[in-house]
């Protein structure tokens, strides 16, 4: 996992901006350095440099006046190559954030027609682009391809948006970055906007499963959607007997976990002691060393369950009990990490942030989570209500919509909270094959008037104690006690529970502004 960023100037005659483009790009990369602390690389027009110290680039002779800048900060997990990465004749370059899980298979298919110069998974992207088979990539990624001959950029994001990518298109420049704060710096330094103007500026999140193609000659872009088809008819080819479906769910989940731990000696799990994270942890433990990470208030349900489940599974648990003073400090850290002050995102984000902070201290670079299981297998009470009041077809539509929108609600927050600590998050339940299996299941195998997540709980019984497989769903903000603590912090500033949004919009946003003012003005 890494950060990617880029700037394209629209006016070739703006000599001041051309002279400062290198400085602007490097400062965006500084702001995003937490995502890739191991090494960095940049492309300034046709010049490429790999480095560890930003000052080396600023003091170098390259990029003294340029129109295009691409930047990459690397968190070293797979391979040893720095980015940007070229094809054989250096006519196509790529910078990528994330992992390509089928790169071994793709390399085997491509190596008779292409030369590979590294052992990194991202190199397959340039050759897949040349072959016109980008839709065959299986992974969690966001990348930018620079085609020098066509003079265009291609931005892409994985099918469900596990990895983030944001962009802005202004009068003077087009820019993209892995987090909003990188683009906020440009809006501050180039456009002279205030923090409040920046905070409300319409930064766009690139839709998952899409390509944005930017024409460098015309200074305009278009977007191609639905690059990969997500099927909902998986079982049309088979008997959709319950036992057949159950075996397919189990198989697909195993494959989703195995892909995400392949080549790793150790992995962490963001852990609540609930069904989803426990099942992921149990399966991952068959292939590598697993450490569980949980955080919450004293006496919170998630912490108590995590302790019990970890002992029963024989897995190492690291926990942190958060007091009120610490919580207020973490609240600001999470707000800065996610670039938002949304109540739900903050309250869920705090335990994720704290868990990944512990993982970083342990030297863990990759953590797994159970994110996505509730949307796939109807884990929320509202899905039951929809079934009972509007019927199966409406529930199918809602489940599909929620899976496709999970990047906005959950994934970008989770990514930012883990990557704030230089830890990569991987999400086995959002493996494309498992998603297609789950979306194709008959509704009755997921939910009825009495039960939710029926088939997944049945699968879990094979691997987990009954009390875990059938633990009732409790959202992270409640199970950890996190939302309760936000209200307590608000009260300490004189805001009642009903006025919590006022607290966030007045007190917390002001504190965010102070942090950004110190960091955006590099």
N, C-alpha and C positions, 0 to 999 in steps of 0.2 A: 504494500500500500504506500501511497506517495501523495504529493500534490502536483497538479499540473496547472499552468497558467499561460496566458498569451495576450499580446496586444498587437493590434493592427492599426496603423495611422491611416487616415483617409485622405489627407492633404499632403501630397509629396512636397509641396512648397513651404510647409511650416517647418522652417529650419530649427527653431527653438525646440519644438516637440521632438524632432528627429534626434537632436543632440541629447535630449534628456530621456529618450526611450529606454536606453540601457539602465539608467538610474531607476526609472519607474518600475521596470520589470524586476530588477534585483530587489527593490523594496517590497513588491508584492510577494516575492519568494521568501524574503525575510519573515514577513507576517505569517506565512504558511509553513515555516520551517519545522514546526512541531509535527507536521504530517510526514516529514522525511528528513530525519536528523543525520542520516549516514553519509550522504553525498548529494551533490547537485550538478545540474548541467543546464546550459542555455544555448539557444540558437538566435543569433542576431543577424537578420538577413541571411547571408550565406555562410556566416562564420559560426563555428561551434566550439564551445569550451566546456570542460568538465572540471569541477573544483569542489573544495570544502569551505573555503573562506570567501565570503562575498566581496571583501575588500580587494581580493586578487583580481576579480573581474572588473570592479569599478576603476581600478588603477591600471588596467591593461589597455592596449591600443585597439582592441577589437570593439566593434559596435559604436564607434564614435559618432556616427550619424546613420541611423537606420529607420526603416519603416515597420519591420516585423520583428517581434520578439517572442520566443517560446521558452518557458522555464519548467524545470522538473526538480523536485526534491525527493530523494529516495529513502524509503525505509527498506532495508535489505532483508528480504525473506527468501525469494527464489532467484538463483543465478547471481552473477557478479557484475554484469554489464551496467554501465551508466547510461543514462538517457539525456538527450534524444538518440534514437537508434535509427540507422539508415538501412536501405536495401543495398544491393551489391554496387550499383553505380551512383549511389547517393542522390538519386532523383526523388526518392520518397523517404520521409522521416516520420517517426512517431514518438510521442510522449504519452505514457499510460499510467493511470492510477488504478490499482486493483490486480486481479489474478485471472489468468486464462487457464481453466482447469483441464482442458483437452489439448494443451499445447504439445504434449508428447505425440499424440495421435496425428495432429496437424503437421508437425515437423516430419513425421514418417511419410506422410502423403506428399509433402512439398519438397523434400530434400533432393529428389531426382531432377528437379527443375530450378531449385534455388540454393544458394549457399548460405549457411548459417554460421555466424561468426561469434556467437555467444551462447551461453546456457540459460539465458533468461527467457521467460515465457512471452514477454512483450514483443520479441523479435518476430514471432509468427504473424503479428498484425500487419506489418508492411507487406509481407508476401501474400497474405490472404487478400489484402487490398488489391494487389497486382493481379491476382487470379479472379477477382470478383466474387469472393466467397466469405465476406465479412459476416454474413448471417450464420456461418458455421461455428463462430466463436461461442464457447460455452464458459461462462465465468461471471465474475462480479467486477465490473470495470467502467471506467470513463477514459476516453483517449482523444487525442488530436492527431490527425495525419496531415502532413504538409506535402502536397504534390507540387514539386517545383516546375515540372513541365506543363501541367495544367494550370499552375498558379492559383491554387485553391487550398483551403483548409477543409477538413472534414472532422467535425466533432461528433462523438457517439457516446451512448450510455447503455448499460446493460438492460436486459429485458424488463426487470422490475425496479430498477433504480436503486440498487443496493449502494452503488458508489455515486456520489453527488457531482454535479457539474452545473455551474451558473454562468450567465453571460449578460452583458449590457451592450447596447448599440447606441452610441451617442453621435452627435454631429461631427465630432473630431476623430473618434476612434471606435473600434469594436474590441471588446476584451472578454476573456473567460477566465474562470478560476474554480478551484475545488471548493472554496468557501466564499460566502458573500463578503467577508471582511477584506479579502484581497481586492475585490472590486470597489469596496468602499474607500480604500486608500486612494484609488485612481480618481474617484469622484471628489475626494477632498483635495488632492494635490493638483489635478489638472483642471477640474471644473469649479474648484473653490466653494463647494457646498458645505453647509454647516452639518453638525452631527445629526440634528433632527431631520434635516432635509435628506441626508444620506440614509438614515434609518427607514424613511418612508419611500425611498426611491424604488421604482419598480424593477428590481433585479429579477431576471427570469431564470427559473430552474428548467434546464433542458428536459423535455419529456423522456422518460425511459423508452427503450426500444425504438429510438429514432436517430436519424443523422441530420445534423445541421451542416450544410455545405456553403462555405463563404467564398465568393468569387473575389479574388484580390485585384482583378482588373476593373471590375464594375463596382466594387465596394457595396455589395448587397448579398443577401443570403436567402436560401430556401431550406425548408425542412421536409424530410421524407420520414413518414411514420410507419409503424408496424413492420419493422425490418424482419423480425422473426414472428411467425404465426404462433399464437398460443392456442392450442387445441382444447376443446371441451368435449370431444367425442372419443376419448381414449378407449372407453369400454365398448364402443360400437363394434369393434373388431373381435370382441371377446364376449363370453358369457358374463354378465354382470352379477353373477351369483355373489353373495356376501363374502364367502370364503375366498373366492378369486380376487375380489376387490381388496380384501384385507391383506392378502399376500402381496399384491401389487403396491399397496401403501407401504408395507414393511420393506419391500425390496427397494423402492424408490427412496425412502428415507435413509436406508443404509448407504445407498450410492451417493446421496447428497452429503452425508457425513464423511464418507471415505474420501471423496474428492477434496474436501476442505481440510483434511489432516494429512493428505499424502505428502510424504517427505519431511514431516515435522516430527521432532522427538518429543516435544511437549506443547501443550495448548491449554489455554484457560477457558473457562465457561462462565459467562455472566449468569449467576445462579440465584434462583428464588426458592428452590425446593418444590417447585410446581411440576406439573406433568411435562411441559414442553422442554424446559432446560434440563430436567432430570433425564429425560429420554435421550436427548442429544449427548449429555455427559456420559451416560452409560454406554452408548454406542461408540463414542470417540475413545473411551478408555480401552477398547479392544485393540486399538492401533497405535496409541501413544500415551505418554504420561499426561494425566489430566489434573489440573488444580481448579477448584471451584472458588468463585469470588462472590461474596454477598455483602450488602451494606443496608443498614436501616436503623431505625430508632430502637432504643432499649425496649425489649419485650415485643417487638413487632413480629407479626406472624411469619413473614418471609425468613427472618433470621432464625427463628425457632425451627421452622421446617427445614431450612438449609442445614442446620446442625444435625438434625435427626436423619435426614436423607443421606448426607455425606457419610455418616457413620455406618448406615445400613449398606451403602454401596461400596464402602471401603475406599473412599476417595478423599484426598487432602482438601481441606476447606480453609480459606482465609476469609475472615470476616472483619468488618469494622462497624462498631456502634457509634452513631453520630449524635453528638449533643447539640443543643440549640445554637451555641456560639459557632461551632464548626459548621453547622448547617447554613447559617447566614453567609459564611465565607464561601462555602461551596455553591450557594445559590448564585452569587456573582460570577464565580468561575464558569458555571454552566451557562449562564446568560451570555457571557463572552464567547464561550465555545460554540453555542448554537446560533448566535446572532439574533435571538428572539427573546421575548418576555411572555410567552404564552404559558398560562398556568399549568396545563396538563403536561406540556413538553418539559417545563422546568422540574415539575415534581417527579416525573419519570426519569428525567435526565440525571438528577443528583445521584441516585444509587448506581446508575450505569457509570457515571464519571468516577465515583469513588472506587467502584470495583475495578475499573481499568487502571486507575492510579495504583492500586495494590499490585495489579498484574505487571505494570511497568517496573515497580520496585523489585519484583521477583525475576525480572529479565524476560518475561513472557512478551512475545511480539504479536501473537495471534490469539484472539478469543472468539468463541462461538456463542451464539444465543439461540433462544427458541422463538425468535421473532417470526411472525407470519402464520404460526399454527392456528391461532384463533380465527383469522380471516379465512383460512383454507378449510377448516373443519368445524366452523360455526361454534366458536367457543364463548361468544358473548350472549348475554341474556336477550339483547335486542334482536338477535337472529331468531330466537324462539318466538318472540312477539310477532315478528314479521311472518313467520311460518303460520302461526295460529290466526292472524288477522288478514293476511294478504295471499297466503298460499305458497306453494313450492316454486312456481315460476318466478315470482317476485323475489323470493329469497335467493334463487340462483343468480338473478340479475344483480342483487345487492352484494352478494359474496364476490362475484367477478369484479364489480366496481371497486370494492374495498381492497381487493388484492392489487388491482392496477393503480390505486391511489395510495398504497401503503408507504410509498417513498415520501410523500408530503407529510403524512401523519406521524410516521415513526422512523423510517430509515435514515433520513438526513440528520435527525436529532441524534440517533444512536451512533452514526458514523462520527459526527462532530465530537460527541462526548468521549468516545474511545480514542479517536485520533488526537484529541487535545493532549493525550498522554502517550502519543506515539505508539499506539496499539491498534492493530488491524482487526476489524470485526468481520466475521464470516457468518452467513446465515443459511444453514442447511435446509430449512423448511422452504426456502425460496429457490431451491434448485428447480430448473425449468421442467424437468421430467416429473418431479413430485407435484409441482403446481398443476400440471396437466392431468395427472392422475386424480388429484384431489378435486379439481373443478369438474371432472367428469363423473364423479361419484353420484349415485342417486341420493337425493336429499335425506331420505329416510335412514341412510347409513351414517349421517352426521348428527342429526338433531330430530327430536320429537318433543311432545309436550312435557316430558319428564326429564329428558337427558340431552346433553350437548357433547359434541366431540366423541360420539359413540364409537366409531370405528378406530379412532386414534387411541382412545383409552383401552380398547380391546387389544390392539397391538402392544401397548405399553405393559399390559399384564404379564407378558412373557419376559420382560426385562426389569420391571420395577415392583416394589411392594405394592399391595393393593391400595394402601392408604395414599400413596403417591399417584397411582394411576387414576384414582377416583377423587383426588383432592378437588374441591370446588374451585372454580376460577375466581381469582381475586386480582384485580388490576394492580400493576406495580406501585402506583402512587398510593394505594391503600394498603397493600400487603407490607410495604416497607415503612409505612407511616410518614412518607415524605410529604404528601399534600397537607396532612395535619400539621406538620412542622412549618410549612409556608404560612399557614394561618397564624401560627404562634409568633413567627417573625413579624408578620404584618401587625399583629396586636401590640408588639413591643414598640412599634412606631405610631401607635394610635389609630390603626385601621381595623375595623371590625371585619368579620368574615364576609359580610355582604359588600364590603368596600375593598376586597382584595385586589381587584383589577386596578383600583386607584393607587394602591400601594405599589403594584408592579409598574404602572405607567408613570408614577411620579417619583418615588424613592429609588426603585431598582433601575429604572431607565436613566436617572440622573447619575447613579453610580457607574452604570455602563458607559455613559458619556465620558466620565472622567478617565476610565480605563482606555477607551478608544482614543481619546485626545492624546494620551501619553504614548500610544502605540501606532496610531495611524500617521502621526507626524514623525516620520522616520528620519 
